[in-house]
Amino acid sequence: MSGGDGTRRVRAGRRTVEVHRPDKVLFPGGDAKEYTKGDLVDYHRAVAPFMLPHLRGRPLMLGRHPDGIDGPAFMQKNTPDHYPEWIERVEVAKEGGTVRHTVCDDTATLLYLADQASITLHRWLARSDRIDHPDRLVFDLDPSGDDFEAVREAARLLGELLDELDLPSAPMTTGSRGLHVIVPLNGRHDFDEVRAFARDVADTLAAAHPDRLTTAARKKERRGRLYLDIQRNAYAQTAVAPYTVRPRPGAPVATPVTWDQLDDPELHARRWTIADAVEQARTNPWSGLLNRGRALGPARRRLNALRG
């Protein structure tokens, strides 16, 4: 329903969220389709059942674009005082103090954040009740250009290695240029252990394919090779949440896919947008994956054996 002041009121569970200036263009048209704040809210309302399980209990960093993707943007960690009291917050330690992160536990919060022009939600890999122990490991496959074939190839190689280590995994388009490969963990290991394991996996893969893959963080050292980025696996680092929107023309969405979908020639990093990502979500591409969190001990022993 709409108010006479141009405000739209959207029901979400027990709450009603006000959407201010719903006709404000956040994604200008041109070569891509135009989308408004109202479109972003509608997308979040539809995708909420699929997106919330990836957000609940996790500190967020919000990518906000008050004047749309062509205007100034900023990353928000601290929750502003004016946010409604019903939105969850979590106080997290940082060097020299704390940060009061927003936590998105329900649809109403998701819609409120959309009203705030929070286009991209970046989430911690740990939950606030075990903030030092991640239950996700993320490999970010970052190509030197917009070459998705290189990304597809690297993802297959990484998936095969993870299979050898007996670790479940699944890919996700980033809505930008690459893919994330997610490994569910059981939360027994701290960030240092998880990061060290991820680095050794990436180093092993890069050593086997030195002409195509690299773990060099500095761009000038990559020489056109795809970068296996494990930097997100650290305390206070974040990764883009599944089904979040990216601030690019056409409103592409970071979208979970199956390993079989990697073979689809139509697949690329920006394959889904807010117009059709919910259809992909309904296919449940990560069926059962997140309930299969593993300890890394057995995988570490297998990796050490492979490395000789």
Contacts in CASP RR format, 6 or more apart in sequence:
PFRMAT RR
TARGET T0000
AUTHOR 0000-0000-0000
METHOD contacts of the structure
MODEL  1
MSGGDGTRRVRAGRRTVEVHRPDKVLFPGGDAKEYTKGDLVDYHRAVAPF
MLPHLRGRPLMLGRHPDGIDGPAFMQKNTPDHYPEWIERVEVAKEGGTVR
HTVCDDTATLLYLADQASITLHRWLARSDRIDHPDRLVFDLDPSGDDFEA
VREAARLLGELLDELDLPSAPMTTGSRGLHVIVPLNGRHDFDEVRAFARD
VADTLAAAHPDRLTTAARKKERRGRLYLDIQRNAYAQTAVAPYTVRPRPG
APVATPVTWDQLDDPELHARRWTIADAVEQARTNPWSGLLNRGRALGPAR
RRLNALRG
1 8 0 8 1.000
1 9 0 8 1.000
2 8 0 8 1.000
2 9 0 8 1.000
2 22 0 8 1.000
3 9 0 8 1.000
6 20 0 8 1.000
6 21 0 8 1.000
6 22 0 8 1.000
7 18 0 8 1.000
7 19 0 8 1.000
7 20 0 8 1.000
7 21 0 8 1.000
7 22 0 8 1.000
8 18 0 8 1.000
8 19 0 8 1.000
8 22 0 8 1.000
8 38 0 8 1.000
8 41 0 8 1.000
9 16 0 8 1.000
9 17 0 8 1.000
9 18 0 8 1.000
9 19 0 8 1.000
10 16 0 8 1.000
10 17 0 8 1.000
10 18 0 8 1.000
10 19 0 8 1.000
10 41 0 8 1.000
10 45 0 8 1.000
10 111 0 8 1.000
12 45 0 8 1.000
12 48 0 8 1.000
12 106 0 8 1.000
12 107 0 8 1.000
12 108 0 8 1.000
12 110 0 8 1.000
12 111 0 8 1.000
13 106 0 8 1.000
13 107 0 8 1.000
13 108 0 8 1.000
14 108 0 8 1.000
15 86 0 8 1.000
15 106 0 8 1.000
15 108 0 8 1.000
17 108 0 8 1.000
17 111 0 8 1.000
17 112 0 8 1.000
17 115 0 8 1.000
18 115 0 8 1.000
19 37 0 8 1.000
19 38 0 8 1.000
19 41 0 8 1.000
19 111 0 8 1.000
19 114 0 8 1.000
19 115 0 8 1.000
20 115 0 8 1.000
21 37 0 8 1.000
22 36 0 8 1.000
22 37 0 8 1.000
22 38 0 8 1.000
22 41 0 8 1.000
23 36 0 8 1.000
23 37 0 8 1.000
23 38 0 8 1.000
24 36 0 8 1.000
24 37 0 8 1.000
24 68 0 8 1.000
25 34 0 8 1.000
25 35 0 8 1.000
25 36 0 8 1.000
25 68 0 8 1.000
26 35 0 8 1.000
26 36 0 8 1.000
26 37 0 8 1.000
26 39 0 8 1.000
26 40 0 8 1.000
26 65 0 8 1.000
26 68 0 8 1.000
26 69 0 8 1.000
26 117 0 8 1.000
26 119 0 8 1.000
26 251 0 8 1.000
27 33 0 8 1.000
27 34 0 8 1.000
27 35 0 8 1.000
27 39 0 8 1.000
27 68 0 8 1.000
27 69 0 8 1.000
27 249 0 8 1.000
27 250 0 8 1.000
27 251 0 8 1.000
28 34 0 8 1.000
28 68 0 8 1.000
28 69 0 8 1.000
28 70 0 8 1.000
28 249 0 8 1.000
29 249 0 8 1.000
29 250 0 8 1.000
30 249 0 8 1.000
31 249 0 8 1.000
32 249 0 8 1.000
32 250 0 8 1.000
32 251 0 8 1.000
33 250 0 8 1.000
33 251 0 8 1.000
33 273 0 8 1.000
33 275 0 8 1.000
35 250 0 8 1.000
35 251 0 8 1.000
35 274 0 8 1.000
37 114 0 8 1.000
37 115 0 8 1.000
37 117 0 8 1.000
38 114 0 8 1.000
39 251 0 8 1.000
39 274 0 8 1.000
40 114 0 8 1.000
40 117 0 8 1.000
40 119 0 8 1.000
40 245 0 8 1.000
40 251 0 8 1.000
40 274 0 8 1.000
41 111 0 8 1.000
41 114 0 8 1.000
41 115 0 8 1.000
43 245 0 8 1.000
43 251 0 8 1.000
43 274 0 8 1.000
43 277 0 8 1.000
43 278 0 8 1.000
44 51 0 8 1.000
44 107 0 8 1.000
44 110 0 8 1.000
44 111 0 8 1.000
44 113 0 8 1.000
44 114 0 8 1.000
45 107 0 8 1.000
45 110 0 8 1.000
45 111 0 8 1.000
46 278 0 8 1.000
47 243 0 8 1.000
47 277 0 8 1.000
47 278 0 8 1.000
47 281 0 8 1.000
48 107 0 8 1.000
48 110 0 8 1.000
50 242 0 8 1.000
50 243 0 8 1.000
50 278 0 8 1.000
50 281 0 8 1.000
50 282 0 8 1.000
51 110 0 8 1.000
51 241 0 8 1.000
51 242 0 8 1.000
51 243 0 8 1.000
51 244 0 8 1.000
51 281 0 8 1.000
52 104 0 8 1.000
52 105 0 8 1.000
52 106 0 8 1.000
52 107 0 8 1.000
52 110 0 8 1.000
53 290 0 8 1.000
54 123 0 8 1.000
54 241 0 8 1.000
54 242 0 8 1.000
54 243 0 8 1.000
55 103 0 8 1.000
55 104 0 8 1.000
55 105 0 8 1.000
55 110 0 8 1.000
55 121 0 8 1.000
55 123 0 8 1.000
55 241 0 8 1.000
56 103 0 8 1.000
56 104 0 8 1.000
56 105 0 8 1.000
57 88 0 8 1.000
57 90 0 8 1.000
57 103 0 8 1.000
57 105 0 8 1.000
57 127 0 8 1.000
57 128 0 8 1.000
57 129 0 8 1.000
58 103 0 8 1.000
58 123 0 8 1.000
58 124 0 8 1.000
58 126 0 8 1.000
58 127 0 8 1.000
58 128 0 8 1.000
59 90 0 8 1.000
59 92 0 8 1.000
59 99 0 8 1.000
59 101 0 8 1.000
59 102 0 8 1.000
59 103 0 8 1.000
59 123 0 8 1.000
59 124 0 8 1.000
59 128 0 8 1.000
59 131 0 8 1.000
60 101 0 8 1.000
60 102 0 8 1.000
60 103 0 8 1.000
60 104 0 8 1.000
60 121 0 8 1.000
60 122 0 8 1.000
60 123 0 8 1.000
60 124 0 8 1.000
60 238 0 8 1.000
60 241 0 8 1.000
61 75 0 8 1.000
61 76 0 8 1.000
61 77 0 8 1.000
61 101 0 8 1.000
61 122 0 8 1.000
61 123 0 8 1.000
61 238 0 8 1.000
62 75 0 8 1.000
62 76 0 8 1.000
62 77 0 8 1.000
62 102 0 8 1.000
62 113 0 8 1.000
62 116 0 8 1.000
62 118 0 8 1.000
62 120 0 8 1.000
62 121 0 8 1.000
62 122 0 8 1.000
63 73 0 8 1.000
63 74 0 8 1.000
63 75 0 8 1.000
63 76 0 8 1.000
63 118 0 8 1.000
63 119 0 8 1.000
63 120 0 8 1.000
63 121 0 8 1.000
63 122 0 8 1.000
63 247 0 8 1.000
64 73 0 8 1.000
64 74 0 8 1.000
64 75 0 8 1.000
64 76 0 8 1.000
64 116 0 8 1.000
64 117 0 8 1.000
64 118 0 8 1.000
64 119 0 8 1.000
65 71 0 8 1.000
65 72 0 8 1.000
65 73 0 8 1.000
65 117 0 8 1.000
65 119 0 8 1.000
65 247 0 8 1.000
66 72 0 8 1.000
66 117 0 8 1.000
67 117 0 8 1.000
68 117 0 8 1.000
68 119 0 8 1.000
68 247 0 8 1.000
69 119 0 8 1.000
69 247 0 8 1.000
69 248 0 8 1.000
69 249 0 8 1.000
73 247 0 8 1.000
75 122 0 8 1.000
76 102 0 8 1.000
76 118 0 8 1.000
77 99 0 8 1.000
77 101 0 8 1.000
78 99 0 8 1.000
78 100 0 8 1.000
78 101 0 8 1.000
79 87 0 8 1.000
79 89 0 8 1.000
79 100 0 8 1.000
79 101 0 8 1.000
79 102 0 8 1.000
83 102 0 8 1.000
83 112 0 8 1.000
84 112 0 8 1.000
86 108 0 8 1.000
87 102 0 8 1.000
87 103 0 8 1.000
87 109 0 8 1.000
87 112 0 8 1.000
88 102 0 8 1.000
88 103 0 8 1.000
88 104 0 8 1.000
88 105 0 8 1.000
88 109 0 8 1.000
89 100 0 8 1.000
89 101 0 8 1.000
89 102 0 8 1.000
89 103 0 8 1.000
90 100 0 8 1.000
90 101 0 8 1.000
90 103 0 8 1.000
90 128 0 8 1.000
91 98 0 8 1.000
91 99 0 8 1.000
91 100 0 8 1.000
92 98 0 8 1.000
92 99 0 8 1.000
92 100 0 8 1.000
92 101 0 8 1.000
92 128 0 8 1.000
92 131 0 8 1.000
92 236 0 8 1.000
93 131 0 8 1.000
94 236 0 8 1.000
101 124 0 8 1.000
101 128 0 8 1.000
102 109 0 8 1.000
102 113 0 8 1.000
103 109 0 8 1.000
103 128 0 8 1.000
104 110 0 8 1.000
104 113 0 8 1.000
104 121 0 8 1.000
113 121 0 8 1.000
119 245 0 8 1.000
119 246 0 8 1.000
119 247 0 8 1.000
120 240 0 8 1.000
120 244 0 8 1.000
120 245 0 8 1.000
120 246 0 8 1.000
120 247 0 8 1.000
121 240 0 8 1.000
121 241 0 8 1.000
121 244 0 8 1.000
122 238 0 8 1.000
122 239 0 8 1.000
122 240 0 8 1.000
122 241 0 8 1.000
122 244 0 8 1.000
123 238 0 8 1.000
123 239 0 8 1.000
123 240 0 8 1.000
123 241 0 8 1.000
124 131 0 8 1.000
124 134 0 8 1.000
124 236 0 8 1.000
124 237 0 8 1.000
124 238 0 8 1.000
125 134 0 8 1.000
125 135 0 8 1.000
125 136 0 8 1.000
125 137 0 8 1.000
125 138 0 8 1.000
125 232 0 8 1.000
125 233 0 8 1.000
125 237 0 8 1.000
125 238 0 8 1.000
125 239 0 8 1.000
126 132 0 8 1.000
126 133 0 8 1.000
126 134 0 8 1.000
126 135 0 8 1.000
126 187 0 8 1.000
126 191 0 8 1.000
127 135 0 8 1.000
130 187 0 8 1.000
131 235 0 8 1.000
132 190 0 8 1.000
132 191 0 8 1.000
132 235 0 8 1.000
133 187 0 8 1.000
133 188 0 8 1.000
133 189 0 8 1.000
133 190 0 8 1.000
133 191 0 8 1.000
134 185 0 8 1.000
134 187 0 8 1.000
134 189 0 8 1.000
134 191 0 8 1.000
134 194 0 8 1.000
134 233 0 8 1.000
135 184 0 8 1.000
135 185 0 8 1.000
135 186 0 8 1.000
135 187 0 8 1.000
135 293 0 8 1.000
136 182 0 8 1.000
136 183 0 8 1.000
136 184 0 8 1.000
136 185 0 8 1.000
136 239 0 8 1.000
137 182 0 8 1.000
137 183 0 8 1.000
137 184 0 8 1.000
137 185 0 8 1.000
137 194 0 8 1.000
137 197 0 8 1.000
137 198 0 8 1.000
137 233 0 8 1.000
138 180 0 8 1.000
138 181 0 8 1.000
138 182 0 8 1.000
138 183 0 8 1.000
138 230 0 8 1.000
138 232 0 8 1.000
138 233 0 8 1.000
138 239 0 8 1.000
139 158 0 8 1.000
139 180 0 8 1.000
139 181 0 8 1.000
139 183 0 8 1.000
139 198 0 8 1.000
139 201 0 8 1.000
139 202 0 8 1.000
139 228 0 8 1.000
139 229 0 8 1.000
139 230 0 8 1.000
140 174 0 8 1.000
140 178 0 8 1.000
140 180 0 8 1.000
140 228 0 8 1.000
140 229 0 8 1.000
140 230 0 8 1.000
140 231 0 8 1.000
140 232 0 8 1.000
140 239 0 8 1.000
141 151 0 8 1.000
141 154 0 8 1.000
141 155 0 8 1.000
141 158 0 8 1.000
141 178 0 8 1.000
141 179 0 8 1.000
141 180 0 8 1.000
141 181 0 8 1.000
141 226 0 8 1.000
141 227 0 8 1.000
141 228 0 8 1.000
141 229 0 8 1.000
142 177 0 8 1.000
142 178 0 8 1.000
142 226 0 8 1.000
142 227 0 8 1.000
142 228 0 8 1.000
142 229 0 8 1.000
143 150 0 8 1.000
143 151 0 8 1.000
143 177 0 8 1.000
143 178 0 8 1.000
143 226 0 8 1.000
143 227 0 8 1.000
144 219 0 8 1.000
144 222 0 8 1.000
144 224 0 8 1.000
144 225 0 8 1.000
144 226 0 8 1.000
144 227 0 8 1.000
145 177 0 8 1.000
145 224 0 8 1.000
146 177 0 8 1.000
148 177 0 8 1.000
148 178 0 8 1.000
148 267 0 8 1.000
148 268 0 8 1.000
148 269 0 8 1.000
150 212 0 8 1.000
150 226 0 8 1.000
151 177 0 8 1.000
151 178 0 8 1.000
151 179 0 8 1.000
151 226 0 8 1.000
151 269 0 8 1.000
152 179 0 8 1.000
152 262 0 8 1.000
152 267 0 8 1.000
153 212 0 8 1.000
154 212 0 8 1.000
154 213 0 8 1.000
154 226 0 8 1.000
154 228 0 8 1.000
155 171 0 8 1.000
155 179 0 8 1.000
155 181 0 8 1.000
155 262 0 8 1.000
156 262 0 8 1.000
157 205 0 8 1.000
157 208 0 8 1.000
157 209 0 8 1.000
157 213 0 8 1.000
158 169 0 8 1.000
158 181 0 8 1.000
158 201 0 8 1.000
158 205 0 8 1.000
158 228 0 8 1.000
159 169 0 8 1.000
159 181 0 8 1.000
159 259 0 8 1.000
161 201 0 8 1.000
161 204 0 8 1.000
161 205 0 8 1.000
162 168 0 8 1.000
162 169 0 8 1.000
162 181 0 8 1.000
162 183 0 8 1.000
162 201 0 8 1.000
163 169 0 8 1.000
164 302 0 8 1.000
164 306 0 8 1.000
165 201 0 8 1.000
165 299 0 8 1.000
165 302 0 8 1.000
165 303 0 8 1.000
166 294 0 8 1.000
166 298 0 8 1.000
166 299 0 8 1.000
166 302 0 8 1.000
167 183 0 8 1.000
167 294 0 8 1.000
167 299 0 8 1.000
168 183 0 8 1.000
168 184 0 8 1.000
168 289 0 8 1.000
168 292 0 8 1.000
168 293 0 8 1.000
168 294 0 8 1.000
169 181 0 8 1.000
169 182 0 8 1.000
169 183 0 8 1.000
169 289 0 8 1.000
170 181 0 8 1.000
170 182 0 8 1.000
170 256 0 8 1.000
170 257 0 8 1.000
170 258 0 8 1.000
170 259 0 8 1.000
170 285 0 8 1.000
170 286 0 8 1.000
170 289 0 8 1.000
171 179 0 8 1.000
171 180 0 8 1.000
171 181 0 8 1.000
171 182 0 8 1.000
171 256 0 8 1.000
171 257 0 8 1.000
171 258 0 8 1.000
171 259 0 8 1.000
171 261 0 8 1.000
171 262 0 8 1.000
172 179 0 8 1.000
172 180 0 8 1.000
172 181 0 8 1.000
172 182 0 8 1.000
172 242 0 8 1.000
172 254 0 8 1.000
172 255 0 8 1.000
172 256 0 8 1.000
172 257 0 8 1.000
173 179 0 8 1.000
173 253 0 8 1.000
173 254 0 8 1.000
173 255 0 8 1.000
173 257 0 8 1.000
173 267 0 8 1.000
173 268 0 8 1.000
173 269 0 8 1.000
173 270 0 8 1.000
173 271 0 8 1.000
173 272 0 8 1.000
174 180 0 8 1.000
174 240 0 8 1.000
174 246 0 8 1.000
174 254 0 8 1.000
174 269 0 8 1.000
175 246 0 8 1.000
175 248 0 8 1.000
175 252 0 8 1.000
175 253 0 8 1.000
175 254 0 8 1.000
175 255 0 8 1.000
175 269 0 8 1.000
175 270 0 8 1.000
175 272 0 8 1.000
176 246 0 8 1.000
176 248 0 8 1.000
176 252 0 8 1.000
176 269 0 8 1.000
176 270 0 8 1.000
177 269 0 8 1.000
178 269 0 8 1.000
179 269 0 8 1.000
180 239 0 8 1.000
180 240 0 8 1.000
180 254 0 8 1.000
182 286 0 8 1.000
182 289 0 8 1.000
183 294 0 8 1.000
184 289 0 8 1.000
184 290 0 8 1.000
184 291 0 8 1.000
184 292 0 8 1.000
184 293 0 8 1.000
184 294 0 8 1.000
185 194 0 8 1.000
185 293 0 8 1.000
185 294 0 8 1.000
185 295 0 8 1.000
185 296 0 8 1.000
186 293 0 8 1.000
186 294 0 8 1.000
186 295 0 8 1.000
187 293 0 8 1.000
188 295 0 8 1.000
189 197 0 8 1.000
189 295 0 8 1.000
189 296 0 8 1.000
191 233 0 8 1.000
191 234 0 8 1.000
191 235 0 8 1.000
193 296 0 8 1.000
194 233 0 8 1.000
194 296 0 8 1.000
195 230 0 8 1.000
195 233 0 8 1.000
195 234 0 8 1.000
197 296 0 8 1.000
197 299 0 8 1.000
197 300 0 8 1.000
197 303 0 8 1.000
198 230 0 8 1.000
198 233 0 8 1.000
199 215 0 8 1.000
199 230 0 8 1.000
200 303 0 8 1.000
200 307 0 8 1.000
201 230 0 8 1.000
201 303 0 8 1.000
202 215 0 8 1.000
202 228 0 8 1.000
202 230 0 8 1.000
203 215 0 8 1.000
204 303 0 8 1.000
204 306 0 8 1.000
204 307 0 8 1.000
205 213 0 8 1.000
205 228 0 8 1.000
206 213 0 8 1.000
206 214 0 8 1.000
206 215 0 8 1.000
206 228 0 8 1.000
211 225 0 8 1.000
212 225 0 8 1.000
212 226 0 8 1.000
213 225 0 8 1.000
213 226 0 8 1.000
213 228 0 8 1.000
214 221 0 8 1.000
214 222 0 8 1.000
214 223 0 8 1.000
214 225 0 8 1.000
214 226 0 8 1.000
214 227 0 8 1.000
214 228 0 8 1.000
215 227 0 8 1.000
215 228 0 8 1.000
215 230 0 8 1.000
216 222 0 8 1.000
216 227 0 8 1.000
217 227 0 8 1.000
217 229 0 8 1.000
217 231 0 8 1.000
231 237 0 8 1.000
232 238 0 8 1.000
232 239 0 8 1.000
240 246 0 8 1.000
240 254 0 8 1.000
241 254 0 8 1.000
242 254 0 8 1.000
242 255 0 8 1.000
242 256 0 8 1.000
242 286 0 8 1.000
243 253 0 8 1.000
243 254 0 8 1.000
243 255 0 8 1.000
243 256 0 8 1.000
243 277 0 8 1.000
243 281 0 8 1.000
244 253 0 8 1.000
244 254 0 8 1.000
245 251 0 8 1.000
245 252 0 8 1.000
245 253 0 8 1.000
245 254 0 8 1.000
245 274 0 8 1.000
246 252 0 8 1.000
246 253 0 8 1.000
246 254 0 8 1.000
246 270 0 8 1.000
248 270 0 8 1.000
250 273 0 8 1.000
251 273 0 8 1.000
251 274 0 8 1.000
251 275 0 8 1.000
252 269 0 8 1.000
252 270 0 8 1.000
252 271 0 8 1.000
252 272 0 8 1.000
252 273 0 8 1.000
253 272 0 8 1.000
253 273 0 8 1.000
253 274 0 8 1.000
253 277 0 8 1.000
255 271 0 8 1.000
255 272 0 8 1.000
255 277 0 8 1.000
255 280 0 8 1.000
255 281 0 8 1.000
256 280 0 8 1.000
256 281 0 8 1.000
256 285 0 8 1.000
256 286 0 8 1.000
257 267 0 8 1.000
257 280 0 8 1.000
257 285 0 8 1.000
258 285 0 8 1.000
258 286 0 8 1.000
261 267 0 8 1.000
261 285 0 8 1.000
272 280 0 8 1.000
END
